[in-house]
């Protein structure tokens, strides 16, 4: 199980990402637009730099819903490999079989 402080910190990042998503998208669209002149582009870059770092989507870490484990995360299930194995062996994930040969 991951430290509760790490899980909470990541949840704060998710919330901040959602809060600033619209503003970041507007500024990035302005920066990427070929119709924007250099002065406006530089102002948009400066505004983007003033936003909090944790509002960036890439700073959010995918974590297992059950254990909070950050490694070996499967997006399809939202779980780590260990949690998937435990649930699969107990028969709680439909269609999942343990391989044996």
N, C-alpha and C positions, 0 to 999 in steps of 0.2 A: 504494500500500500504506500502510495506517495505521501509526502508531507502535506498536511492540510493547508499550510501557508502557500505552497507552490500551486496547489489547485485553486485556492482563492485568488492568488495573483493572476493566474491565467484567466479566471472568470472575469476579473476586472478588466483585463485586456480585451476580452470578447465584447464586453459592454461598451468600452470606449471605442472600439472599432465600429460598432453599430451606430454609436452616437455621431461620429465624425465621418461616416462613410459618404454621405451626400456632399459635404463640403470638399472632401478630398477628391471625389469624382469630378466635381465642377472645376476645381483648380487643375487637375490633370488633363481634362478635356481642353481647357484653355491653353495649357502648355503645349499639348500635342497638335493643336489646330494650326494648319499652315497659314491661315488668314490673320493670325495674331502677330502684331508687330513686336519688335524686340523689347521695347520698354514695358509693354503689358506682360510679356512672357516673363521678364525678370521680376516684375512685381508679383506675379502669380507664384513663381518659385520661392520668393521671399515669404509669401503668406503660407505656402506649404511647409516651409521650414519652421514657421512659428507654431504649427500644430504639434500636439504632444507626440512623442515617439511611439508610445503604446497605442496610438490610434491607427497605426499602420497594420494592415491585414497580415503581413508576413511575420509579425512578432507573436502571433497567437500560436500556441503549440497544441497539436492534436494529442489528446490524452484519452485513455480508456475511461469509459463511463463508470465502470464498477470499481476499478482499483486506482485510477489516476496515473497509471504507468505511461510514460511518454514514449517509450520505445516499442517497436514491433506492433504498431497501431494499424488495424485494418479498417479502412474507411467504410467499407460495405456494412460492417456491423457496429462500428464505433467502439470496438473493444480491442484489447491487446491479445496477442496470440495465446497467452496463458489463460485469460478469461474465456476465450473461445473454446479452448481445449476442455476446460472444466465444464462449461455449459453443454458442449457437444457430447462429452462422456455421460453426462446425466440425462441426455436426450431432450434438452430444452431448446435446441436449435433445429428446426425442421429441415430434413434433407441432408444433414451433416453426419457423415459416418467416419469412424476412425479407420484409417487405412491399416491393413495387415496383410502380409504376404509371406 
